[in-house]
Amino acid sequence: MTRTTPERPVSVGAVLPELAPYRGRTTRLHPRPGRPGMRDSHVGGPMLWPYGDPWPVCSESHQPETEGCAPDDIRNARAAGTRPESRPWPDTGMSREGGPAPFVGLAQFFRRDIPRLAPGPDDADLVQLFRRPFTHTSHLERRYHLRWRRAAETERAERFLVSPPEAPLLRRENEIPQPCVLLPEEVDTYPWAEGDTLPAPLIDLIDAWDDAQAAEHGPEAPSYQYDLSIPPGWRVGGFPSWASTGPMLVGCAACATPMRLLLTAEGTEMDGGSHSWVPIEDRDPSLRGPASIRGGSSVSRPTGLRFGRDRDLHVFICPADPGHPPQWLLS
């Protein structure tokens, strides 16, 4: 199984050669529903977790809840193609407004599968991503957790955790991921063109090119932001997209070093303007444009997750010391 990004609608080198010094690489992960194992890179599969190693737990109080969906109900409903039934929040065990809540395992990535994955502390080559299932404060903030490991060391454990702890109910069905295998592919990427992400004269050139394309081709015209710069979906490395917030400076809280983008997680693998990035294998070759896309939600929303209002979750780490606290931004 592979996924291949189509050629860009136009050659960046031909239409905007000034961008050549700013070209980067990113690894598109192309999650697709499947049955990954604990020794695989995946979204939503079983974590490589030694038995007896405490599972990450959030002890902070959370926003009051009145009802939710049981994790197994969510999984069964997905398998049946239906919606899970909502239940009243239990008054025993984990309370509505706090109590230790186990994080939800979202994904894990091995550098052996994704060579562009940045090294962690002590050259760790396995990173595991978690999310707290409930929101905090009136701003509905979320808590995330990153666990770094050395894969070879971890794989030598005698026993592994098979059934991690879970909250009895979750706020929505998109709080837990659909198990997905990954089909990594490296592609060229260019910075988001806004603010000071690129020199102002170059952004002016990009804007002028966009305007000329729109005038010549109308609504179907290619654009820099949608078609040439940053692919949608889960990816490792490359540049952050800033569609919701505008560009932001992300400095390490421990040492003020500018932080590096480790990975980006998205609930959707495409949006209204980015259909040109949908892989060749997910298209009907007899059709063009959005009409050619096959596979339904397994292509457009394979993981079943959502981050904010369909925003991107960017995870940043410190290049000077990956052991410094990571930063999380929704944009």
HELIX and SHEET records of a PDB file:
HELIX    1   1 VAL A   12  VAL A   15  1                                   4    
HELIX    2   2 PRO A   17  TYR A   22  5                                   6    
HELIX    3   3 PRO A   71  ALA A   80  1                                  10    
HELIX    4   4 PRO A  121  ASP A  123  5                                   3    
HELIX    5   5 ALA A  151  GLU A  155  1                                   5    
HELIX    6   6 GLU A  173  GLU A  175  5                                   3    
HELIX    7   7 ALA A  200  HIS A  217  1                                  18    
HELIX    8   8 GLY A  218  GLU A  220  5                                   3    
HELIX    9   9 TYR A  224  SER A  229  3                                   6    
HELIX   10  10 HIS A  275  TRP A  277  5                                   3    
HELIX   11  11 ILE A  280  ASP A  282  5                                   3    
HELIX   12  12 GLY A  289  SER A  292  5                                   4    
HELIX   13  13 SER A  297  SER A  300  1                                   4    
SHEET    1   A 6 GLU A 185  THR A 189  0                                        
SHEET    2   A 6 GLY A  24  ARG A  28 -1                                        
SHEET    3   A 6 ARG A 235  VAL A 236 -1                                        
SHEET    4   A 6 ARG A 260  GLU A 266 -1                                        
SHEET    5   A 6 ASP A 312  ILE A 317 -1                                        
SHEET    6   A 6 GLN A 327  LEU A 330 -1                                        
SHEET    1   B 6 ARG A  32  PRO A  33  0                                        
SHEET    2   B 6 CYS A 180  VAL A 181 -1                                        
SHEET    3   B 6 HIS A  42  VAL A  43 -1                                        
SHEET    4   B 6 VAL A 104  PHE A 110 -1                                        
SHEET    5   B 6 LEU A 126  ARG A 131 -1                                        
SHEET    6   B 6 TYR A 144  ARG A 149 -1                                        
SHEET    1   C 2 VAL A  57  CYS A  58  0                                        
SHEET    2   C 2 ALA A 101  PRO A 102 -1                                        
SHEET    1   D 2 GLU A  67  GLY A  68  0                                        
SHEET    2   D 2 ARG A  87  PRO A  88 -1                                        
END                                                                             
